[in-house]
């Protein structure tokens, strides 16, 4: 199995195009950071959710992702969550946004988040809830078979971080961060290969599997089948797809 950072060196070439921070989700993350002034962003990617009003440092394993960080971004070190090259309690807060599922040793990575900062903020997702999402259920059920190496539920993440709370992060219908569930009311977006390339769960599937599933989606959009099946979504502005903000400290 390819290591997570080598995977993103292959599939992350257009990541910055579709994976900008959604401002509503960003506000939730920044509020959870509280009054922390020195913040470590672990698995930082292109730095989408790094607050601009604090002293931020980033650690990211993929050179491809690091190369897409915009000018003026926080200083970044190449490395992994499981072995943070920082002294104990050297930050006020550590954060990790939609990266935990890629870590090879999640327990060790979460222990490292605890070691380097008294406050920890992790945005993760409930895999079981993800598998009920219409894209997975109806078109790409193979996503449910992907190996995330000892997947942790949000409750298990909270236990590992000695968290004080778990918050539900509902996805707005016009979410600007193109993660897997972002286009739940804009299904035509999944027809775009560059959109799919920025969603790791899809990018990890065999191209024939993706072509078959997306072909079915295209057909259902053209015939109106999808619209009839999911007419109720048109009346909803935000949806709970299992994304959770775990906060400790």
C-alpha positions, 0 to 999 in steps of 0.5 A: 500500500502506498504511503499517504504522502506518496499518494498525495504526491500523485493525486494532489496536483490540482488540490488547491483548485477545489479545496479552499476553506469554506468560511463557515467551517473555518469560523467553527475551527477558529472558534474552537482554537479559543485564545491560542496564539501559537498553533500547529497545523498537522497534516496541513495540506495547502493550509486552507484552514490556518488562521491568519491572526495567530502564529501558525506552524505547519507540518505536511508530508507531501511535497506536492501539497506544500508546493501549492501553499500560497505565498505568505502561508505559515512556515511548513516542515515536511513530516508526519503526525506520528513523529512531530519534530517539536518539543513537548507543550511548545504550542498553545493548540494543535489542529488537524483538519480532515487528515486523520483518516490518512495517518498510518498510526492514528493513536500515535498521531493523536498522542503527538497532538496531545504532547505538543499542545494543551488544546487540540482541535480535530475535524474528522468524520464518522465513516459509518455515516459517510457510507450512508451518503447517496454518492457512496450508497448508490454510485460508488459503494467501493468507497466503503471497502477502502482500508483506512487502517484502524478507522476511529469513530469521532467518539474514539478520537475524543477519548484519545484526545481527552476531549471536552466536546464533539460538535456536529459540523453540518455541510452547507449546500454551497460548501466551497471546500470540495471534500467528499460530501461537499456537493451533496446538493450539486451532484453534477459537480462529481462529473468533473474529473478535477473535482474527483481528483481532489477527493481522496476516497474517489481518487483511490478507487480503480479508474474503471470503478469510478468510470462505471459509477460516475457513468450511472450518475451521469445517466441519472442526472440526464434522465431526471432519476437523481432529481426525483430520488433526492427531491427532498434535498432541494429544500435543505440548506445544510446537511449532517454527513457525519463531519465532527469537530473534536475539541479538547483543552 
